[in-house]
Amino acid sequence: MERAPLFEDVAEAPEGGAAYWLTAADGVRIRVAAWVPQDAKGTILLFPGRTEYIEKYGRAVAEFHARGFATLVVDWRGQGLSDRLTRDRATGHVHIFRDYQHDVQALLQAARDLELPEPFYLLAHSMGGCIGLRALQNGLPVKAAAFTGPMWGIVIEPWRKPIAVALSWLSRKLRFPHVRAPGTGGETYVKTAPFEDNMLTTDPEMFAYMKRQTDAHPELALGGPSLGWLDEALAECRALMAMQAPDLPTLTFLGTNERIVSKDAIVLYKKGWPRGTLEIIEGAEHEAMMEAPGIRDRVFEMTAAHFASHR
């Protein structure tokens, strides 16, 4: 594997991390990065959300590193330093949602090629939770999984939803799926949104941490999704919610102030997950791993304990 850039100046991750270029089965180049402590208890496969990138999880990697877990993080196709799929680099796009599973398989092969310590565990956030649930349905070889704010449904204002559904569907039929969804911009969220009433975190320092990263390395940033991405994401959420939950122990964190993904979809699906636990976090926004210190500590402690109990 060829080494790839890793922006350690903004990641604040443990020393010794390394990033690599991988080529997925369909030829798309993606980036992954690994951190391995001594005598690791296993490896966490960390699936980020839409618009995200490896460095955003530097502090989370440090938390798991301190608790004895190796971590392997991915830049999904269309974001981070992985290949962008439209001429406009600021638009988040995927041709077919299940194409992300090519990235999952490349990540899994990299974990084996790098001889990362087993067992493997899945930790998935937001869009990564949608990709991760499909990967579990496909037999991803992990002992346990954890989700934070998983995208098993998307929040769209009621008056806007029929328009969004119809327009995203038409974009496929009329061949303009790469066009950015109306009402979304080309700048990444933390660059344009004020901290007050933002939908990611209640912690101003963590919000500033995210902003510093894309200010220093704008090539990591991503704006709004394409109509094609929206159509594919909505269809994938519907398909996954119609499937029986995988027979795997899971822990899911959901903030009471979640406004990006559907709380109802998460609660409903977890009710049908016999080995699944839903942890409600009072006052939390979307980013549980980037919330206020007390919340972050709770999430990392519970997740590490969950994984350690399934070795």
Rosetta silent file (secondary structure, phi, psi, omega in degrees, C-alpha in Angstrom):
SEQUENCE: MERAPLFEDVAEAPEGGAAYWLTAADGVRIRVAAWVPQDAKGTILLFPGRTEYIEKYGRAVAEFHARGFATLVVDWRGQGLSDRLTRDRATGHVHIFRDYQHDVQALLQAARDLELPEPFYLLAHSMGGCIGLRALQNGLPVKAAAFTGPMWGIVIEPWRKPIAVALSWLSRKLRFPHVRAPGTGGETYVKTAPFEDNMLTTDPEMFAYMKRQTDAHPELALGGPSLGWLDEALAECRALMAMQAPDLPTLTFLGTNERIVSKDAIVLYKKGWPRGTLEIIEGAEHEAMMEAPGIRDRVFEMTAAHFASHR
SCORE:     score description
SCORE:     0.000 S_00000001
   1 L     0.000  138.515  178.864    0.000    0.000    0.000 S_00000001
   2 E   -83.150  138.662  178.983    1.172    3.482   -0.878 S_00000001
   3 E   -70.331  145.492 -179.986    1.411    5.998    1.958 S_00000001
   4 E  -119.830  163.292  177.293   -1.045    8.894    1.881 S_00000001
   5 L   -64.121  147.332  173.072   -0.993   12.323    3.562 S_00000001
   6 L  -139.580  117.236 -173.901   -2.152   12.556    7.167 S_00000001
   7 L   -85.418   80.306 -176.582   -2.600   16.049    8.589 S_00000001
   8 H   -68.384  -19.753 -179.826   -1.304   15.438   12.085 S_00000001
   9 H   -65.026  -25.064 -179.078   -1.100   19.192   12.726 S_00000001
  10 H  -115.698  -13.802 -175.331   -4.888   19.364   13.070 S_00000001
  11 H   -72.890  -37.135 -175.217   -5.873   15.787   13.970 S_00000001
  12 L    57.895   38.273  178.885   -4.505   15.798   17.536 S_00000001
  13 L   -94.340  168.983  176.669   -4.290   12.010   17.288 S_00000001
  14 L   -62.195  154.990  174.817   -1.689    9.780   18.984 S_00000001
  15 L   -65.885  156.132  175.606    1.786    9.605   17.485 S_00000001
  16 L    93.981    1.820  177.233    2.556    6.740   15.152 S_00000001
  17 L   -72.467  154.113  179.151   -0.500    6.976   12.901 S_00000001
  18 E  -144.293  138.757  178.496   -0.136    6.250    9.197 S_00000001
  19 E  -109.489  151.853 -175.432   -2.426    6.884    6.217 S_00000001
  20 E  -140.298  149.144  169.910   -2.608    4.819    3.033 S_00000001
  21 E   -89.099  135.283  174.032   -4.135    4.983   -0.425 S_00000001
  22 E  -124.317  153.558  174.283   -6.364    2.041   -1.353 S_00000001
  23 E  -114.093  118.063  179.130   -8.053    1.224   -4.639 S_00000001
  24 L   -69.913  168.202 -174.791  -11.601   -0.086   -4.322 S_00000001
  25 L   -59.853  -27.168 -179.776  -12.861   -2.874   -6.562 S_00000001
  26 L   -95.949   11.961  173.905  -14.418   -0.373   -8.990 S_00000001
  27 L    92.305   -2.885  179.571  -11.206    1.647   -9.308 S_00000001
  28 L   -77.531  134.034  179.501  -12.031    4.528   -6.939 S_00000001
  29 E   -89.603  128.413  178.276   -9.085    5.633   -4.778 S_00000001
  30 E  -124.816  163.678  179.371   -9.821    6.042   -1.083 S_00000001
  31 E  -115.286  139.078  172.606   -7.743    6.977    1.949 S_00000001
  32 E  -130.916  162.070  176.053   -7.543    5.137    5.278 S_00000001
  33 E  -144.134  144.038 -175.916   -5.471    5.706    8.414 S_00000001
  34 E  -128.283  144.228  172.205   -4.502    3.393   11.265 S_00000001
  35 E  -131.356  131.115 -175.301   -3.287    3.837   14.845 S_00000001
  36 L  -132.221  111.475  174.906   -2.164    0.813   16.874 S_00000001
  37 L   -77.756  165.575  176.098   -1.268    0.918   20.603 S_00000001
  38 L   -67.316  142.865  176.884    0.882   -1.770   22.166 S_00000001
  39 L    53.810   45.724 -177.802   -0.978   -4.918   23.213 S_00000001
  40 L   -62.968  144.101 -179.996   -4.184   -3.730   21.545 S_00000001
  41 L   -80.194  -11.234 -176.522   -7.430   -5.444   22.588 S_00000001
  42 L   156.886 -176.854 -176.807   -8.725   -5.327   19.026 S_00000001
  43 E  -123.249  129.431  175.997   -9.335   -2.902   16.163 S_00000001
  44 E   -91.196  121.886  172.888  -12.191   -0.434   15.779 S_00000001
  45 E   -89.047  107.322 -172.242  -13.309    0.099   12.180 S_00000001
  46 E   -98.856  116.789 -177.625  -14.498    3.705   12.365 S_00000001
  47 E  -102.583  105.715 -179.459  -17.070    4.730    9.737 S_00000001
  48 L   -72.555  174.408  178.426  -17.441    8.557    9.571 S_00000001
  49 L   -92.279 -176.323  178.382  -20.482   10.497    8.448 S_00000001
  50 L   -65.273  142.172 -178.808  -21.208   12.539    5.338 S_00000001
  51 L    78.314   -8.857 -170.507  -18.785   15.457    4.766 S_00000001
  52 L   -88.006  175.029 -173.243  -16.327   14.000    7.294 S_00000001
  53 L  -154.501  164.510 -172.664  -12.681   12.975    7.010 S_00000001
  54 H   -55.289  -48.342 -173.259  -10.103   11.018    8.971 S_00000001
  55 H   -60.502  -26.628 -179.841   -8.557   13.925   10.881 S_00000001
  56 H   -60.428  -23.629 -177.413  -11.909   14.890   12.388 S_00000001
  57 H  -101.443   16.320 -179.727  -11.669   11.738   14.520 S_00000001
  58 H   -57.347  -44.862 -179.733   -8.133   12.354   15.796 S_00000001
  59 H   -68.934  -36.791  176.591   -9.305   13.056   19.325 S_00000001
  60 H   -64.437  -41.483  176.479  -11.655   10.050   19.291 S_00000001
  61 H   -57.759  -42.549  179.816   -8.769    7.861   18.141 S_00000001
  62 H   -61.740  -38.012  178.890   -6.748    9.155   21.100 S_00000001
  63 H   -64.266  -44.089 -179.572   -9.547    8.183   23.491 S_00000001
  64 H   -74.432  -33.048  175.897   -9.706    4.632   22.195 S_00000001
  65 H   -58.954  -44.699  179.599   -5.919    4.422   21.970 S_00000001
  66 H   -65.653  -23.580  179.497   -5.750    5.233   25.694 S_00000001
  67 L   -96.577    7.819  171.987   -8.274    2.465   26.343 S_00000001
  68 L    90.408   20.401 -179.931   -6.205   -0.094   24.444 S_00000001
  69 L  -115.205  136.481  168.892   -7.906   -0.243   21.043 S_00000001
  70 E   -75.874  157.139 -179.607   -6.401    0.158   17.589 S_00000001
  71 E  -137.192  137.242  174.421   -8.432    2.255   15.136 S_00000001
  72 E  -124.786  119.170 -174.302   -8.777    2.202   11.353 S_00000001
  73 E  -116.813  149.589 -176.047  -10.617    5.204    9.862 S_00000001
  74 E  -123.804  146.288  161.688  -11.736    5.783    6.259 S_00000001
  75 E   -93.588  111.678  177.240  -12.394    8.720    3.945 S_00000001
  76 L   -61.259  153.990  172.696  -15.462    7.587    2.008 S_00000001
  77 L   -52.686  140.421  178.731  -15.465    8.063   -1.758 S_00000001
  78 L    86.862    2.047  179.705  -16.535   11.578   -2.629 S_00000001
  79 L  -153.103  171.772 -175.580  -15.139   13.205    0.518 S_00000001
  80 L    59.003 -139.573  177.161  -11.966   13.883    2.471 S_00000001
  81 L   -95.230    0.030  175.527   -8.917   13.151    0.324 S_00000001
  82 L   -68.558  165.597 -178.495  -10.558   10.198   -1.424 S_00000001
  83 L   -55.430  130.019  172.015  -11.581   10.574   -5.067 S_00000001
  84 L   -83.846  149.905 -169.585  -14.351   13.135   -5.567 S_00000001
  85 L  -109.943    5.331  174.535  -17.076   11.965   -7.929 S_00000001
  86 L  -133.589  163.533  177.576  -18.246   15.229   -9.519 S_00000001
  87 L   -62.922  -35.090  177.881  -16.484   18.113  -11.236 S_00000001
  88 L   -86.319  105.386 -177.119  -17.539   20.324   -8.348 S_00000001
  89 L   -62.132  -19.899 -176.240  -15.431   19.064   -5.433 S_00000001
  90 L   -81.818   -9.627 -178.233  -17.740   20.807   -2.972 S_00000001
  91 L   -96.700  126.146  177.862  -20.752   18.624   -3.833 S_00000001
  92 E   -81.034  120.610 -172.659  -21.140   15.343   -1.967 S_00000001
  93 L  -142.085  148.874  167.981  -22.096   12.654   -4.451 S_00000001
  94 L  -142.347  142.816 -178.020  -22.261    8.902   -4.899 S_00000001
  95 L   -70.620  -51.574  177.563  -23.444    7.108   -8.029 S_00000001
  96 L  -134.735  133.926 -173.063  -25.120    4.216   -6.181 S_00000001
  97 H   -59.921  -35.361 -178.189  -25.302    4.099   -2.396 S_00000001
  98 H   -71.579   -6.277  172.500  -24.114    0.519   -2.222 S_00000001
  99 H   -60.911  -26.680  176.895  -20.881    1.638   -3.924 S_00000001
 100 H   -59.860  -23.865  179.013  -19.788    2.560   -0.399 S_00000001
 101 H   -68.667  -23.585  171.771  -19.586   -1.181    0.255 S_00000001
 102 H   -63.753  -38.475  177.927  -16.610   -1.294   -2.128 S_00000001
 103 H   -66.472  -39.482  178.166  -14.903    1.089    0.302 S_00000001
 104 H   -60.428  -44.751 -178.553  -15.850   -1.165    3.228 S_00000001
 105 H   -66.853  -37.238  176.862  -14.296   -4.171    1.527 S_00000001
 106 H   -65.998  -40.117  177.409  -11.122   -2.231    0.719 S_00000001
 107 H   -61.974  -45.578 -178.912  -10.937   -1.075    4.351 S_00000001
 108 H   -63.790  -40.438  178.105  -11.386   -4.631    5.621 S_00000001
 109 H   -65.681  -37.147  177.198   -8.683   -5.931    3.303 S_00000001
 110 H   -63.775  -39.884  178.253   -6.349   -3.169    4.489 S_00000001
 111 H   -59.007  -38.510  179.726   -6.981   -4.196    8.108 S_00000001
 112 H   -75.532  -41.778  179.562   -5.863   -7.706    7.225 S_00000001
 113 H   -63.635  -35.193  178.969   -2.919   -6.617    5.083 S_00000001
 114 L   -82.230   -2.952 -179.336   -1.702   -4.373    7.906 S_00000001
 115 L    54.681   44.079  177.577   -2.211   -7.280   10.323 S_00000001
 116 L   -67.302  145.567 -173.596   -4.229   -5.103   12.656 S_00000001
 117 L   -64.854  136.512  175.126   -5.118   -6.871   15.907 S_00000001
 118 L   -98.693  160.626    8.435   -8.364   -8.800   16.031 S_00000001
 119 L   -77.243  165.084  176.138  -11.169   -8.976   16.939 S_00000001
 120 E   -96.175  148.401  176.401  -12.643   -6.216   14.804 S_00000001
 121 E  -131.973  153.405  177.527  -15.415   -3.893   16.007 S_00000001
 122 E  -107.766  129.663  170.183  -17.607   -1.411   14.142 S_00000001
 123 E  -127.157  116.332 -170.324  -18.101    2.190   15.301 S_00000001
 124 E  -130.906  135.405 -179.452  -20.241    4.160   12.875 S_00000001
 125 E  -117.516  135.039  170.317  -21.536    7.737   12.887 S_00000001
 126 L    52.649 -120.073  178.728  -24.409    9.274   10.905 S_00000001
 127 H   -57.226  -33.200  176.236  -24.077    8.272    7.213 S_00000001
 128 H   -61.125  -27.340  176.349  -21.458    5.790    8.378 S_00000001
 129 H   -69.586  -33.142  175.161  -24.251    4.198   10.415 S_00000001
 130 H   -70.059  -48.312  177.600  -26.246    3.606    7.248 S_00000001
 131 H   -61.805  -40.992 -178.102  -23.209    2.192    5.439 S_00000001
 132 H   -66.818  -39.654  178.780  -22.308    0.197    8.541 S_00000001
 133 H   -64.616  -40.653  176.021  -25.756   -1.359    8.943 S_00000001
 134 H   -63.158  -41.025  179.335  -25.659   -2.505    5.310 S_00000001
 135 H   -62.499  -39.390  176.176  -22.153   -3.905    5.904 S_00000001
 136 H   -64.110  -41.261  176.579  -23.444   -5.861    8.917 S_00000001
 137 H   -61.954  -28.717  179.129  -26.271   -7.227    6.789 S_00000001
 138 L   -85.735   -1.081  176.694  -23.587   -8.285    4.306 S_00000001
 139 L    95.460   26.658  177.066  -21.669  -10.157    7.017 S_00000001
 140 L   -52.004  125.537 -172.550  -18.999   -7.661    8.132 S_00000001
 141 L   -80.839   73.157  177.352  -16.802   -9.795   10.460 S_00000001
 142 L  -119.057  154.569 -179.556  -17.033   -7.796   13.699 S_00000001
 143 L   -84.338  -27.806 -179.103  -17.756   -9.023   17.222 S_00000001
 144 L  -159.546  164.074 -179.087  -19.873   -6.009   18.222 S_00000001
 145 E  -138.090  153.720  173.557  -20.996   -2.643   16.882 S_00000001
 146 E  -137.294  145.119 -179.054  -21.724    0.854   18.186 S_00000001
 147 E  -129.912  144.225  171.008  -23.524    3.722   16.467 S_00000001
 148 E  -124.266  122.535 -179.753  -23.763    7.447   17.166 S_00000001
 149 L    46.956   51.771 -174.675  -26.632    9.338   15.546 S_00000001
 150 L   -65.920  141.602  179.144  -26.957    6.729   12.770 S_00000001
 151 L   -83.866   82.046  174.211  -28.546    7.849    9.511 S_00000001
 152 L  -104.733    3.860  174.759  -31.399    5.356    9.346 S_00000001
 153 L  -172.829  154.943 -175.430  -33.693    8.164    8.280 S_00000001
 154 E  -117.973  135.750  177.674  -33.102   11.825    7.316 S_00000001
 155 L   -77.151  118.127  173.689  -34.764   14.883    8.818 S_00000001
 156 L  -132.896  132.580 -179.440  -36.538   16.872    6.090 S_00000001
 157 L   -54.760  139.388 -174.728  -39.133   19.522    6.894 S_00000001
 158 L   -53.208  -41.233 -178.346  -42.638   18.121    6.224 S_00000001
 159 L   -70.959  -24.937 -177.130  -43.518   20.738    3.608 S_00000001
 160 L   -89.689  -21.167 -170.602  -40.196   20.183    1.835 S_00000001
 161 H   -60.957  -49.298 -179.599  -40.119   16.371    1.898 S_00000001
 162 H   -61.369  -32.884  178.206  -42.416   15.583   -1.074 S_00000001
 163 H   -68.689  -45.204 -179.433  -40.531   18.142   -3.176 S_00000001
 164 H   -62.452  -43.364 -179.615  -37.143   16.714   -2.168 S_00000001
 165 H   -63.756  -47.008 -178.044  -38.242   13.139   -2.843 S_00000001
 166 H   -65.564  -44.885 -177.160  -39.735   13.996   -6.230 S_00000001
 167 H   -67.485  -41.015  179.299  -36.838   16.199   -7.354 S_00000001
 168 H   -65.897  -37.512  177.067  -34.153   13.730   -6.273 S_00000001
 169 H   -66.081  -43.487  179.528  -35.989   10.928   -8.098 S_00000001
 170 H   -64.133  -32.083 -179.407  -36.369   13.062  -11.232 S_00000001
 171 H   -59.774  -32.414  176.075  -32.651   13.909  -11.162 S_00000001
 172 H   -71.191  -47.712 -175.298  -31.956   10.242  -11.907 S_00000001
 173 H   -66.692  -36.130 -176.178  -34.531    9.977  -14.654 S_00000001
 174 L  -100.988    8.379  170.892  -33.518   13.240  -16.335 S_00000001
 175 L    64.174   46.820  168.315  -29.794   12.723  -15.811 S_00000001
 176 L  -132.793   44.507 -176.846  -28.821   15.559  -13.509 S_00000001
 177 L   -68.781  -18.063 -177.764  -28.073   13.608  -10.281 S_00000001
 178 L   -79.758   -9.887 -177.981  -24.779   15.455   -9.761 S_00000001
 179 L   -70.941  136.647 -178.241  -26.562   18.805   -9.197 S_00000001
 180 E   -66.277  140.359 -179.345  -26.427   19.985   -5.589 S_00000001
 181 L   -59.285  134.638  178.663  -29.685   19.693   -3.655 S_00000001
 182 L   -56.608  143.333  179.494  -31.561   23.019   -3.473 S_00000001
 183 L    87.815   -3.377  176.812  -31.147   24.855   -0.197 S_00000001
 184 L  -113.051  153.627 -176.311  -27.638   23.511    0.388 S_00000001
 185 L  -112.171  179.483 -179.002  -24.394   25.388   -0.202 S_00000001
 186 L   -89.978   -8.772  179.373  -20.878   24.706   -1.361 S_00000001
 187 L   -92.617  150.020  175.920  -19.244   25.510    1.974 S_00000001
 188 L   -68.480  151.763 -170.326  -18.816   22.993    4.767 S_00000001
 189 H   -56.126  -46.047 -174.601  -21.283   23.414    7.644 S_00000001
 190 H   -69.279  -14.650  179.042  -18.857   24.587   10.337 S_00000001
 191 H   -80.293  -28.789 -174.580  -17.572   27.346    8.067 S_00000001
 192 H  -107.915  -25.961 -176.137  -20.957   29.003    7.642 S_00000001
 193 L   -85.315  136.122  172.434  -22.934   28.070   10.748 S_00000001
 194 L   -72.367  157.364  178.513  -22.486   30.060   13.966 S_00000001
 195 L   -62.273  -39.540 -178.311  -21.795   28.041   17.082 S_00000001
 196 L   -59.662  123.310  178.556  -25.031   29.257   18.656 S_00000001
 197 L    62.821   24.287  173.459  -27.792   26.719   17.926 S_00000001
 198 L   -68.702  160.318 -173.228  -25.546   24.645   15.638 S_00000001
 199 L   -97.837    8.863 -175.309  -26.746   21.074   15.048 S_00000001
 200 L  -103.125  -48.507 -171.223  -23.471   19.267   15.790 S_00000001
 201 L  -153.992  152.923  173.598  -22.302   19.921   19.349 S_00000001
 202 L   -94.275    1.769 -176.519  -22.938   21.960   22.488 S_00000001
 203 L   -99.572  111.332 -178.001  -19.182   22.263   23.109 S_00000001
 204 H   -62.138  -32.302 -178.726  -17.670   25.488   21.673 S_00000001
 205 H   -69.596  -39.747  177.766  -14.130   24.086   21.872 S_00000001
 206 H   -68.830  -35.255  176.345  -15.008   21.000   19.817 S_00000001
 207 H   -63.588  -41.387  178.116  -16.825   23.194   17.293 S_00000001
 208 H   -66.542  -36.432  177.048  -13.679   25.317   17.004 S_00000001
 209 H   -58.333  -46.562  178.977  -11.577   22.136   16.613 S_00000001
 210 H   -65.343  -40.301 -178.763  -13.629   21.111   13.580 S_00000001
 211 H   -66.700  -39.970  179.202  -13.482   24.606   12.113 S_00000001
 212 H   -59.509  -36.952 -175.680   -9.689   24.812   12.520 S_00000001
 213 H   -64.246  -48.652 -178.747   -9.257   21.631   10.523 S_00000001
 214 H   -78.677  -21.987  172.353  -11.036   22.760    7.369 S_00000001
 215 H   -67.331  -42.217 -178.745   -9.614   26.283    7.666 S_00000001
 216 H   -74.963  -33.636 -176.491   -6.088   24.807    7.675 S_00000001
 217 L  -134.977   76.336 -176.450   -6.819   22.158    5.028 S_00000001
 218 H   -61.067  -17.978  178.140   -9.770   23.251    2.873 S_00000001
 219 H   -66.287  -15.242  177.047   -9.213   20.256    0.599 S_00000001
 220 H   -81.036  -20.210 -168.278  -10.836   18.151    3.328 S_00000001
 221 L   -76.236  156.416  177.843  -14.077   20.148    3.290 S_00000001
 222 L  -145.692  141.019  178.354  -17.347   19.204    1.607 S_00000001
 223 L   -94.591 -145.227 -174.699  -20.566   21.129    1.034 S_00000001
 224 L   -69.986  163.880 -178.990  -24.130   20.007    0.418 S_00000001
 225 E   -80.291  158.955  173.651  -25.187   16.682   -1.110 S_00000001
 226 E   -79.030  162.490  174.746  -26.174   16.096   -4.706 S_00000001
 227 H   -61.688  -36.442  178.317  -29.724   15.239   -5.686 S_00000001
 228 H   -64.558  -42.202  177.011  -28.445   11.808   -6.679 S_00000001
 229 H   -59.971  -44.984 -178.372  -26.919   11.255   -3.239 S_00000001
 230 H   -61.366  -45.114  179.383  -30.207   12.269   -1.607 S_00000001
 231 H   -61.153  -44.614 -179.771  -32.255    9.917   -3.782 S_00000001
 232 H   -67.110  -40.300 -178.523  -29.888    7.034   -3.085 S_00000001
 233 H   -65.557  -44.554  179.069  -29.698    7.765    0.653 S_00000001
 234 H   -62.158  -41.340  179.248  -33.472    7.884    1.081 S_00000001
 235 H   -66.352  -39.500 -179.941  -33.866    4.623   -0.819 S_00000001
 236 H   -67.086  -40.645  177.161  -31.135    2.918    1.219 S_00000001
 237 H   -60.969  -44.358  179.123  -32.693    4.015    4.506 S_00000001
 238 H   -61.701  -42.867 -178.280  -36.075    2.624    3.442 S_00000001
 239 H   -64.627  -43.694 -178.160  -34.504   -0.657    2.378 S_00000001
 240 H   -67.856  -38.532 -179.024  -32.534   -1.109    5.594 S_00000001
 241 H   -68.681  -16.961  177.440  -35.481   -0.281    7.848 S_00000001
 242 L   -88.111   -4.974 -177.087  -37.474   -3.068    6.156 S_00000001
 243 L   -97.852  152.096  176.310  -34.799   -5.644    7.025 S_00000001
 244 L   -69.217  142.627 -179.478  -34.481   -7.673   10.207 S_00000001
 245 L   -63.687  142.082  178.724  -31.780   -6.413   12.577 S_00000001
 246 L   -63.265  150.669  178.861  -28.487   -8.360   12.438 S_00000001
 247 L   -83.477   79.550 -174.592  -27.836  -10.863   15.223 S_00000001
 248 L  -151.690  138.975  177.164  -25.050   -8.838   16.797 S_00000001
 249 L   -69.096  128.142 -177.096  -24.639   -6.966   20.113 S_00000001
 250 E  -134.901  155.054  176.389  -24.948   -3.236   19.472 S_00000001
 251 E  -131.505  125.759 -177.633  -24.929    0.021   21.397 S_00000001
 252 E  -124.184  131.332  178.648  -26.517    3.129   19.885 S_00000001
 253 E  -104.687  133.791 -179.224  -26.244    6.705   21.181 S_00000001
 254 E  -137.911  121.512  177.319  -28.969    9.229   20.398 S_00000001
 255 E   -78.898  143.250 -179.860  -29.045   12.856   21.535 S_00000001
 256 L   -69.194  -18.681  178.404  -32.363   14.304   22.606 S_00000001
 257 L  -104.445   24.539  176.709  -31.637   17.386   20.470 S_00000001
 258 L   -60.512  127.858 -178.330  -30.816   15.365   17.336 S_00000001
 259 L  -132.652    7.139 -176.808  -31.934   17.386   14.293 S_00000001
 260 L  -106.724  -47.110  176.661  -30.052   15.865   11.359 S_00000001
 261 E  -107.879  163.914 -174.154  -31.083   12.209   11.293 S_00000001
 262 L   -76.854  115.906  175.035  -34.472   10.783   12.214 S_00000001
 263 H   -65.412  -39.366 -178.688  -34.861   10.029   15.913 S_00000001
 264 H   -60.801  -41.160 -179.953  -38.072    8.120   15.199 S_00000001
 265 H   -63.942  -40.548 -179.473  -36.303    5.776   12.767 S_00000001
 266 H   -65.706  -48.498 -179.118  -33.555    5.020   15.305 S_00000001
 267 H   -62.039  -44.925 -178.647  -35.965    4.357   18.167 S_00000001
 268 H   -63.267  -44.892 -177.037  -38.250    2.210   16.019 S_00000001
 269 H   -69.118  -38.949 -179.458  -35.446    0.098   14.568 S_00000001
 270 H   -66.265  -27.074  176.401  -33.739   -0.440   17.906 S_00000001
 271 H   -61.457  -30.152 -179.781  -37.005   -1.764   19.371 S_00000001
 272 L   -96.499   14.373 -178.768  -36.703   -4.663   16.949 S_00000001
 273 L  -107.525   96.279 -173.050  -33.016   -5.324   17.685 S_00000001
 274 L   -56.585  -33.178 -178.362  -32.967   -8.081   20.344 S_00000001
 275 L  -106.775   25.495 -178.050  -29.282   -7.589   21.155 S_00000001
 276 E  -111.426  139.136  177.461  -29.316   -3.823   20.758 S_00000001
 277 E  -116.511  131.358  177.648  -29.159   -1.169   23.485 S_00000001
 278 E  -105.955  121.981 -179.389  -30.289    2.419   22.911 S_00000001
 279 E  -109.060  111.646 -179.734  -28.602    5.047   25.088 S_00000001
 280 E   -86.778  129.993 -179.159  -30.411    8.389   25.148 S_00000001
 281 E  -110.977  109.606 -176.463  -28.156   11.395   25.862 S_00000001
 282 L   -63.686  127.454  175.060  -30.031   14.309   27.351 S_00000001
 283 L    80.786   -3.755 -176.089  -29.309   17.638   25.650 S_00000001
 284 L   -80.048  149.216  173.604  -26.850   16.229   23.106 S_00000001
 285 L   -91.639 -150.714 -170.717  -26.752   17.230   19.460 S_00000001
 286 L   -75.239  -35.471 -170.724  -25.692   15.039   16.525 S_00000001
 287 L   -96.844   83.932 -176.186  -21.985   14.466   17.268 S_00000001
 288 H   -61.397  -35.215 -179.132  -21.857   12.351   20.440 S_00000001
 289 H   -78.326   -4.856 -178.923  -18.089   11.796   20.139 S_00000001
 290 H  -128.273   26.672  179.807  -17.568   15.558   19.831 S_00000001
 291 L   -86.453 -168.993  178.089  -19.967   16.719   22.504 S_00000001
 292 L   -59.505  153.777 -173.241  -19.255   18.340   25.875 S_00000001
 293 H   -50.906  -43.405 -179.028  -16.527   16.608   27.934 S_00000001
 294 H   -62.774  -39.687  178.642  -18.915   14.770   30.258 S_00000001
 295 H   -68.914  -45.656  179.201  -20.882   13.342   27.345 S_00000001
 296 H   -57.001  -47.329 -178.876  -17.747   12.394   25.420 S_00000001
 297 H   -58.312  -43.022  179.214  -16.325   10.538   28.417 S_00000001
 298 H   -62.101  -43.792 -179.097  -19.575    8.614   28.834 S_00000001
 299 H   -65.092  -46.049 -178.306  -19.672    7.651   25.159 S_00000001
 300 H   -67.845  -41.176  179.696  -16.037    6.514   25.034 S_00000001
 301 H   -64.222  -46.818 -178.341  -16.241    4.606   28.322 S_00000001
 302 H   -66.643  -39.327 -179.898  -19.462    2.818   27.403 S_00000001
 303 H   -67.210  -45.925  178.845  -18.264    1.998   23.883 S_00000001
 304 H   -61.643  -41.801  178.334  -14.906    0.658   25.047 S_00000001
 305 H   -65.040  -39.981  177.711  -16.607   -1.436   27.732 S_00000001
 306 H   -59.573  -47.575 -179.968  -19.119   -2.738   25.173 S_00000001
 307 H   -66.866  -43.589 -177.804  -16.348   -3.827   22.829 S_00000001
 308 H   -62.560  -26.537 -179.124  -14.197   -5.289   25.607 S_00000001
 309 L   -82.312   -2.444  179.645  -17.110   -7.467   26.762 S_00000001
 310 L  -129.241   65.759 -179.347  -17.344   -9.110   23.329 S_00000001
 311 L  -102.286    0.000    0.000  -13.860  -10.423   22.664 S_00000001
